[in-house]
Amino acid sequence: MAQSILITGASSEIGRGIALELASGGASIALHCNQNLQAITELQPLLTARGCASHVMRYDLTHPDQAQSMIDEVIGVFGHLDVLINVVGPFHYHDITEMTPDEWQEAIALNLHTCFNVTYHAQPYLCESRGHIVNFAFAGVENIKAWPLSAAYCAAKAGIAILTKTWAAALAPKGVRVNAICPGLVEEGAVTEAERKRMAEQIPLGRPVRPQEIAATVKWLVTESPASMIGSLIAVSGAWEY
Ligand SMILES: NC(=O)c1ccc[n+]([C@@H]2O[C@H](COP(=O)([O-])OP(=O)(O)OC[C@H]3O[C@@H](n4cnc5c(N)ncnc54)[C@H](OP(=O)(O)O)[C@@H]3O)[C@@H](O)[C@H]2O)c1
C-alpha cells in the first residue's frame, strides 16, 4: 500500500522541502497550511509531476476541533495515515520583560498545542499503520538556559522535546516511531549575502543549513533509519546550537 503522509505547516519552506523530498514511490501527501493556501496550491503540480497524489487543507491547529477535522479529512481522502510530520512552529521573538499573558499564550499555543492537538487525533490511525511521527524542535533544545528574547518559543519547543520522548515511549509498544528533528539556522527565502554571512559566522560549519538537508533527514528517518531509532532529538545544524 502506498504511504499516506500528512505535513502540517507545508506552506513553510521547510515543509515544502519535505513534501518535494517525500514525493516519490507513489506516496500521497496531505499538505496543511494556516493562511498561505497559495504556497501549497503551487506545490501541487510539482508533486503531481513526481507521481504523487496530494490534497490541500487550511486549518488553525491551535483549536483541537480543527485538528480533528483535519485528520478526519485526511482519512476521508486517503483512507489511512502512515506518517505525520508536525512542522508548524513559527518563531516568536519577544522580550520576556515586555511580553503580555496573551502574547505568551499565543506563542505556546502555536508552538506546542498545535503539535499535541494534531498528534492526539492522529494516534489511532498511526497505531493502525504502525507509522511515524516526526516533530520539530531546534538544535540545543535539550539545554536548560536563559532565552530572554524568545522564551515562549523555546519553552514550547522544550515541551515538544518532552512530548516527543514521552510519545515515543508510549507508542513504541504499538509500533509507532516518534522522533524530532532539531534544525539549526536554516537558510530560507530571499536571504541577502550580508545576512547569509552574519548567519554563517555563528555556525561552526560556516554556512546555514539548507531546507533540502532537513528534508533529506526526514526522508531517511521515515524510510531507512533503524527500527530502534525512537525518541531521538536529531540535530541538523552544522554544530550550531541555540
Ligand atoms: N527556520 C529555521 O531556521 C528553524 C530553526 C530551528 C527550528 N525550526 C523549526 O522548523 C519548523 C519549520 O520552520 P520554518 O521557519 O520553515 O517555519 P515558518 O516559516 O515560521 O512557518 C510556520 C508554519 O506554521 C504555520 N502556522 C502558523 N500559524 C498556524 C496556526 N495557527 N495553525 C496552523 N499552522 C500555523 C504557517 O502556516 P501559514 O504560513 O499557512 O499561515 C507555516 O506553515 C518549525 O517548527 C520551526 O520552529 C526552524
The ligand as an SDF file (V2000), in Angstrom:
LIG
                    3D

 48 52  0  0  0  0  0  0  0  0999 V2000
   13.8210   28.2080   10.0540 N   0  0  0  0  0  0  0  0  0  0  0  0
   14.7270   27.9360   10.9870 C   0  0  0  0  0  0  0  0  0  0  0  0
   15.8800   28.4350   10.9530 O   0  0  0  0  0  0  0  0  0  0  0  0
   14.3830   26.9670   12.1000 C   0  0  0  0  0  0  0  0  0  0  0  0
   15.3220   26.7220   13.1050 C   0  0  0  0  0  0  0  0  0  0  0  0
   15.0110   25.8380   14.1150 C   0  0  0  0  0  0  0  0  0  0  0  0
   13.7710   25.1980   14.1220 C   0  0  0  0  0  0  0  0  0  0  0  0
   12.8700   25.4500   13.1410 N   0  0  0  0  0  0  0  0  0  0  0  0
   11.5620   24.7710   13.1870 C   0  0  0  0  0  0  0  0  0  0  0  0
   11.3210   24.1500   11.9420 O   0  0  0  0  0  0  0  0  0  0  0  0
    9.9150   24.2200   11.6280 C   0  0  0  0  0  0  0  0  0  0  0  0
    9.7090   24.9450   10.2840 C   0  0  0  0  0  0  0  0  0  0  0  0
   10.2720   26.2250   10.4010 O   0  0  0  0  0  0  0  0  0  0  0  0
   10.0200   27.3690    9.3340 P   0  0  0  0  0  0  0  0  0  0  0  0
   10.9320   28.5050    9.7020 O   0  0  0  0  0  0  0  0  0  0  0  0
   10.1190   26.8090    7.9600 O   0  0  0  0  0  0  0  0  0  0  0  0
    8.5180   27.7500    9.6870 O   0  0  0  0  0  0  0  0  0  0  0  0
    7.7390   29.1070    9.3700 P   0  0  0  0  0  0  0  0  0  0  0  0
    8.1990   29.6510    8.0600 O   0  0  0  0  0  0  0  0  0  0  0  0
    7.7870   30.0120   10.5510 O   0  0  0  0  0  0  0  0  0  0  0  0
    6.2750   28.5350    9.1510 O   0  0  0  0  0  0  0  0  0  0  0  0
    5.3850   28.3500   10.1860 C   0  0  0  0  0  0  0  0  0  0  0  0
    4.2430   27.4400    9.6970 C   0  0  0  0  0  0  0  0  0  0  0  0
    3.2800   27.3960   10.7260 O   0  0  0  0  0  0  0  0  0  0  0  0
    2.0030   27.5950   10.1170 C   0  0  0  0  0  0  0  0  0  0  0  0
    1.0960   28.1890   11.1030 N   0  0  0  0  0  0  0  0  0  0  0  0
    1.1640   29.4310   11.6400 C   0  0  0  0  0  0  0  0  0  0  0  0
    0.1360   29.6190   12.4930 N   0  0  0  0  0  0  0  0  0  0  0  0
   -0.5980   28.4750   12.4690 C   0  0  0  0  0  0  0  0  0  0  0  0
   -1.7990   28.0610   13.1030 C   0  0  0  0  0  0  0  0  0  0  0  0
   -2.4720   28.8510   13.9620 N   0  0  0  0  0  0  0  0  0  0  0  0
   -2.2820   26.8110   12.8480 N   0  0  0  0  0  0  0  0  0  0  0  0
   -1.6250   26.0060   11.9810 C   0  0  0  0  0  0  0  0  0  0  0  0
   -0.4830   26.3420   11.3440 N   0  0  0  0  0  0  0  0  0  0  0  0
    0.0060   27.5630   11.5860 C   0  0  0  0  0  0  0  0  0  0  0  0
    2.2510   28.5220    8.9520 C   0  0  0  0  0  0  0  0  0  0  0  0
    1.1670   28.4380    8.0420 O   0  0  0  0  0  0  0  0  0  0  0  0
    0.7700   29.6610    7.0430 P   0  0  0  0  0  0  0  0  0  0  0  0
    2.0450   30.2240    6.5240 O   0  0  0  0  0  0  0  0  0  0  0  0
   -0.0360   28.9880    6.0040 O   0  0  0  0  0  0  0  0  0  0  0  0
   -0.0080   30.6490    7.8250 O   0  0  0  0  0  0  0  0  0  0  0  0
    3.5580   27.9500    8.4210 C   0  0  0  0  0  0  0  0  0  0  0  0
    3.3220   26.8450    7.5640 O   0  0  0  0  0  0  0  0  0  0  0  0
    9.2570   24.9530   12.7900 C   0  0  0  0  0  0  0  0  0  0  0  0
    8.7490   24.0320   13.7230 O   0  0  0  0  0  0  0  0  0  0  0  0
   10.4110   25.7480   13.3950 C   0  0  0  0  0  0  0  0  0  0  0  0
   10.2060   26.0780   14.7440 O   0  0  0  0  0  0  0  0  0  0  0  0
   13.1420   26.3250   12.1200 C   0  0  0  0  0  0  0  0  0  0  0  0
  1  2  1  0
  2  3  2  0
  2  4  1  0
  4  5  1  0
  4 48  2  0
  5  6  2  0
  6  7  1  0
  7  8  2  0
  8  9  1  0
  8 48  1  0
  9 10  1  0
  9 46  1  0
 10 11  1  0
 11 12  1  0
 11 44  1  0
 12 13  1  0
 13 14  1  0
 14 15  2  0
 14 16  1  0
 14 17  1  0
 17 18  1  0
 18 19  2  0
 18 20  1  0
 18 21  1  0
 21 22  1  0
 22 23  1  0
 23 24  1  0
 23 42  1  0
 24 25  1  0
 25 26  1  0
 25 36  1  0
 26 27  1  0
 26 35  1  0
 27 28  2  0
 28 29  1  0
 29 30  1  0
 29 35  2  0
 30 31  1  0
 30 32  2  0
 32 33  1  0
 33 34  2  0
 34 35  1  0
 36 37  1  0
 36 42  1  0
 37 38  1  0
 38 39  2  0
 38 40  1  0
 38 41  1  0
 42 43  1  0
 44 45  1  0
 44 46  1  0
 46 47  1  0
M  CHG  2   8   1  16  -1
M  END
$$$$
